[in-house]
Amino acid sequence: MPDSPVPRSTRPRAVVLGAGAAGLFAAAALAESADVTLVERDVLPEGPEPRRGVPQARHAHLVWSGGVRAMDALLPGLSADVVSRGGRLARIMADMVSRAPNEIWFRRFLATHHRNLICSRDLLDSVIRDHVLKDERVTLLQDTTAAGPEGDAGRVTGVRVRTGEEAERVLAADLVVDATGRGSRAPEWLTGLGLDRVAERKVDSGLTYATRVFRAPGRAADGDFPLVNVQANPARPPGRAGIVLPVEGGRWMVTLAGTRGGEPTADPDAFVPFALGLADPVIGELLRDAEPLGEVTVTRATANRRRYFEKLKRWPDGFLVLGDAAAGYNPVYGHGLTVAAQSALLLREALRRLPLGAPGTARALQRVTAAPIGGAWDLAVGQDAFYPGAADSPPTAAERLLARFVDRAVATGARNPRAMGALLDVMSMERPPTRLFSADMLIPMLFGPRKPHLAGPPLTDAERAAAEG
């Protein structure tokens, strides 16, 4: 992928560090207000291929409808382009067979408007790159490493970079955006400028991921086979989970997961037995006739980590932290991409009223773009904090009370479409968590009507037969 020529204009200049999803979304948002230089340490692939800088790409991904809306607002036609290349907008819950953490199977209601964008992460990243990099206001520097910011505690004026074997140089900028992911050095950079150390919180369920790609068995690739998801129960450690994600090319991307004491391994002979050993064996049963297309990939870096940059007493003008560099989540909840897109959309909206390089703008942007983080953080930590050893201190009384309420909300939504709509508004990050306390949830919760819970996975006989050949 060739680098673009460096733009020359009188517009403000922004440098975005990292060409992962968060960095690409940020570049798209900033291009309306500035000429953007996108700095990436890897050499990006030409198409939907894996790359070193996105290790989670080898595992199952999905984008909740709140994220799909934000992506399409930033990059019109993005989701349609993904679908045209083999992806899919799956209805939640109609196109899903899903078991909640409290061991309740969701009914496949047809009434809700929510959709998940389903495809491989390689395909999604490729489509995002194509949309962003065709913008002449965005310049890509590949094989380029950021060494640190220029400036002082009052203002960051640029960033030192090195391309390949060349000597270090400075890219001057009115705004430097750190979107380098979980390995971000922003905390050290800020203290090096003379600022306070940012407060952090880490909640680590100890989850290990193991993923293997299969050719969809039988006739399962011929139609829209449902996503199949068995979630872990924090009340019964070790938590074990699994998901079958039908992706482009007639493939199933299958990710298995387990917390401390119940981790999956890279042993290919142990993969299907692990799936059969989940609380419900449906995933293992579906895999019995599936042909593996590669080896097992294992990842252990799944902790929730939040850095509260927006709460620092002093913040330098000209600097912003986005994406996993600010907050990374247990990937099992699927909210990282949605938060990245929503934060970038808020960034674009804020810059329509704030001059990019003006004093105080960067601090305002850091606070504004942190807004989607809270909801995703509470959803993830509200489950993971209950695993043994997940955090330095046990869940508080308030967290325990909220967890019990959410369990009851899930139980209500599993058998009432009105309550399910409210639950999905929150899970899809379309509405704030207060939506769970609306009449749509509370009336069914308190008064019914209450259908009985399902006794097993709502996979139809036709779907099972299609997977058998």
N, C-alpha and C positions, 0 to 999 in steps of 0.2 A: 504494500500500500504506500504510494509515494507521498512525501510530505508536501503540504501546500506552501505556496510562496508566502513570506511574512508580509502581512498587510501594512500599508503605510497610510495613515489618516490622522485627522485631528480628534478622532473619537477617543474616549477613555480606553485604557488598556487593562485587560484582565488576564491573569495567568491561572490556569486550573491545573493542579497537580493530580494526575491519575486519570486514565481513560477507561476506567471501569464504568458501570452504569451510573453511579452517583456523579462522577466527573463529566460524563457525556451529557447527563441531564442538566448539570450546572452550566456547561458550555452553551447548551441550547437556550437556557434562560438568560444568560448574560449577553448573548449575541445581539439581542435587541438594543442593549445600552452601550456595548463596548466591542472593540476588536479583541478576540479571545485567542490566546495561545494555549494549547492543550499539551501538557508535558507528560510523556508516558515512558516508563523505564523499559518496557518490552517492545518488541517489534510486533505490531498487531497483525493477525491473520487476515487474509483477503476475504474469507467467507466464514461460514459457521463452523469454526474449528476451535479446539481447546487451546488455552494459553496459560502460561505459568502463573500470571498475576491473579487468576481467579480460580483458586483451588476448589471452591464450593460449586463451580460450574459442572463438576462431574457428578453431582447429586441432583435429586429431583427438585425442581423449582416450579412455583406458580406465582401469578400476580393476581392479588385480590382486586375486586372491581373498583375500589377507591383508587388503587394504583393505575388501573387501566384508564380511568377517566383522566387522571393527572398526566399520564404519558401522552394520551391523545390531545390534550390541551396544549402540551408543550410541543409535540411533534405530530401535527394532524395526519391522520391516516396510518399511524404506526401500528396499531393493533390489527387493522385490516391487512396491512402488508405482511405481518407475521402469519396471519391466517392464510393468506395467498401462498405462502411458502411452506405450508404444511402444519402450522399451528392450529389452535382451536380455542374458541370461546365457549367454555363449558358452563352449563347452567348449574347453579348451586341451589338446591341439592338434587335436582332432577337427574343430573349426569354424574352423580357421585354416590358411592357406597361407603359410608363413613361412620366410624364408631368413635364416640367422644371419650375424653379422658375418664369420665365417670362411668364408662362401660355401657353407655346407652347408644343404640343404633339410631341414627337420624332417618326419619321417613323421607322419601324422595319427592318432596312437595314440588308442584309445578308453578305455584303462584308467585314466587319471589322473582325480582328482576335481576338479581345479582349474578355476575359471571366471573369465572376465573379464566385468565389467559394461560393456556397450557402449551408448552413446547420445551425443547431443550434450551438450557441457558446459552449454549453456543449459538443457536439460531437467534434468540432474542438479542444477544449482544451484537451480533452481526447486523441485524436490522437497525438497531439503535445507532450503531456506528455509521451505517449508510446514510441515515437521515441527518445526523449531526454534521458529518464531515463534508457533505455536499454544500454546506453553507459557506460562502466565500469569506464570511466574517470570522471563521474559525480556522486557525492554523494548527497543524499537528506536528509536534516534535517527538519522534520515536527514539528508542534506544537512548533516552535522556534521563538522567538521575538528578533529583533535587537535593542539593547539599544543605540548604538552610536559607532562612529569610535575610534580606537586607533591611536595615532600619534600626529602630530602637523601640523602647516601651511605648512611645507615643504614636508611632506610625511605621508600618511596614511599607517599604518603597519598591520592593522587588524580591527576586529569589535567585540564589546562585545555583547554576545547573552545569552539568557536564554531559556532553553528547559523545557516546562511544569513547574513543581514546583522546578526544580533543581536550584542550585546557579548559578549566572552569571559567565560566563567564556569568554575567548578571543579566537577567531579564527584568528590566524596569516595568513596574505595573502600578496602576492606581488601586488594584485589588488583587490579592493572591488568595486563591481558594485551595485549601488542603482537602482533597478527596482521595487520599491514598489508602483508605481502608483501615482494617484492624491494626496494621503495623505502623500507623501514623506516628511521626515524631513530634507532632504539634505540642504536646506537653513540655518536652525538653526544649523545643525552639522558644516557647514563650518564657520559660524560666531563664533561658539564655539571654533574652532581651531585658530581663530584670523584672518580670511579672511574677505573680504568685503561682504556685503549683495548683493546677486544676483539681477539683475534687472528683473522685471516681467511685463507682460502685460496681462490683462484680458479683454475679449470681451464676454459678456453674453447676448444672445438673449432673455433669460428668458424662454427658451423652456422647457416644461414638456412632458415627455413620458408616455404613457399608453399602455400596451401590454396585449393581451389575445391570447391564443392558441386555435385553432378550429380544429375539424376534417374536412378535405377537403370535401366540399359538393359534392353530386352527383357522377359523374365520374371524377372529377377533380384530384383525387389521382391516376388515372389509367395511366396518361401520364405526359408529361413535361409541366404542366401548367405554364404560364408566371408569372414572378414577376410583380406585379402591384404597381406603385409608383406615388403618387400625391404630388409634392413638394410645399412648402410654398412660397409665394411671399412676399419678404421684403418690397416691395412698397405698400403693402396693409395690414398693421398690424391690428389685430393680425394675425401672420402667422400660418396657420393650414395645417397639412400634414398627410399623411398616407402611409403605405406600407403593402402589402400582400407578405410574403416571404414563398413560399412552401418549407418545410423542410422534413427531413427524418420521416418515420413513417406515411406517409399519412396525415401530419398535415400542417396547415397554421399558421405561427406566424405573427400576425397582430399588428403592432405598429402604434398608432395614436399620434400626437404631436401638441402642440399649444404654442405660445408665450404669453407674459403677456396680460391678459384680454381675452384669448381664450384657456385656458388650458383644457385638458381632465381631467377626474376624475377617481377614482377607482370604481364608481358606475357601476355595470355590466349592468343595464338597460339603461344607457346613452351611452354605447359604440357604438352600431350600429347607433343610431341617430346622434352621433358626426360624424361618418364616412359618413353618408348620407348628412351631412351639410358641407362637404368640398367643395371647389370650383367646383369639379366634383364629383358626387355621386357614381362613379363606384365601389369603395371599399365597401361602405355600401350596394349597390345592390348585390354584390357577397356574402356578409355575411348573407343575409336574410335567407338562408336555411342551414347555417353552424351551426354545434353543438359545443358549447363551451366546452373545456376540462379542464377548471380551472377558477380561479378568475382573476381579472385585477390587474396587477402590475404597480405601478407608480414610476417614478424616476424624480427628479428635478435637479440633479447635472449634468448639460450639458454644462457648460461654457467652452469657449476656454481659456486656460491659458498656457502661455509660460514663461519659466524661461531661461534666456540667460546665462547659465553656461559657454558656450564657449567664452563669451566676458569678463569674469573676468580677471583682470590684473594679478592676481596670482592664481595659481591652484596647489593643492598638488599632488605630485606623488602618484601613488597607489590608485586613486579614480576616478570613472566614474559614470555618471548619464545617464540612458537610459529610453526610453518609456514614459509613461504618467508622470513620475516623472520630465521629462524635458519639455514635451509639451503634453497637453491633448486637444482634439478637441471636438466640438459638434458632438456627435455620428451620427447625421443624415447624415453626409457626408461619413462615412464609411472608413476613412483613417487611424485610429489609428493602426490597425493590420498591414497594409501595411508599415507604417513608422517604426514600431517595427522590422519587418522582414528585411527591407532594411538597417536600422541602424546596425543590427546585422551582416548582410552580409558585410557591410563596415568595421565593427570591425574585422571580421576574415581576410579580405584582408589586412587591415593595419598591423595586427600582423604577417603577413607573411614577412614583411620587417622591423618591429620594435621590439626590445626585450621587452617583456612584462613588466619587472620591471625596465627598464632603466630610468634615469632621463629624463623628458620631454615627455615620451611616453604617460602617462595618459592625459596630456594636448592636445597632438596631437590627441589622440583617441576621446576626448570630442569634438573637432572641426570637425573631420572627420565624426563622427556618427550624428552630427547635420545637415548634408547636406540635408537629406530628409525632415527635419522639415519645412524648409522654404516654399516649394511648397504646402504642405498640409495646413500650416498655412494661406497662402494667399488665397487658395481656400475657406477655412472656413470663415475667417474673412471678405473676400471680399463680402460675403452675409450677415453675422450676424451683421456686424458693422452698417448696415442700419436700424436695428430695434430700436425703441425708448428705450432709457436708456441702450443700450448695452455696451457703453463705456463712459469714463469720458469726452471725446471730440468727436465731430462729425467727420465723414469721411472727409479726406482731399480732396482737388481738384483733386489730382492725383488718389486717391482711387475711387472717383466718375467717373473719366474719364475711368479708367480701368474697373470698373463695367459696364459702358455703352458698352465698347468694348466686354466684355465677353457676355453680353446679345445679342449683334449682332452676335457673334460667335456661340452662342447656336441657334439663329434663323436660321443661315446659315446651321449649321450642321443638324438641324432638317429636312431639305429637300434636302441635298446634301451629298451623301455617302463619297465623297473625304474629304469634310470639317468635316464630322462626325468622320472620322478616325483620323484627327488631334486633334479634341476636345477630343476624347477618349484616345489618347496618353497621354494627360495632366491629364484628370480626373482619369485615371487608374494608374497614376504615373509611366508610362514607359518613358516619355520624359519630359523635363523641360517646364515651361510655355511659353518660347520663341517659342515653336512649334506652338502656336496660330498665330504667325506672319509669318508663312511660306506660300509659294505659294499655298499649298494645301488648306489653309484657305482663304487667301486674294483674290485669283482669283475667286473662287465661291462667296465670299462675295461681290466683286465689280462688277462682270460681269455675274453671274448666270452660268448655267440655274437655274431658280427658280421655283420649283414646289410649288403649293399653300400649305399653312399650313393645317394640318388636323383639321377638325371641332370637333373631339371628340376622345376618347381613341381608339387606333387601336386593339381592342379586337375582334377576329373573332366570327362569329355566332356559329361556332362549340365550341369554348372555352366558350362562354356564356352558351350554351346548356349543356356542360359538368358540369358546376358549378350548374346548375339547377336540375340535376338529370336525 
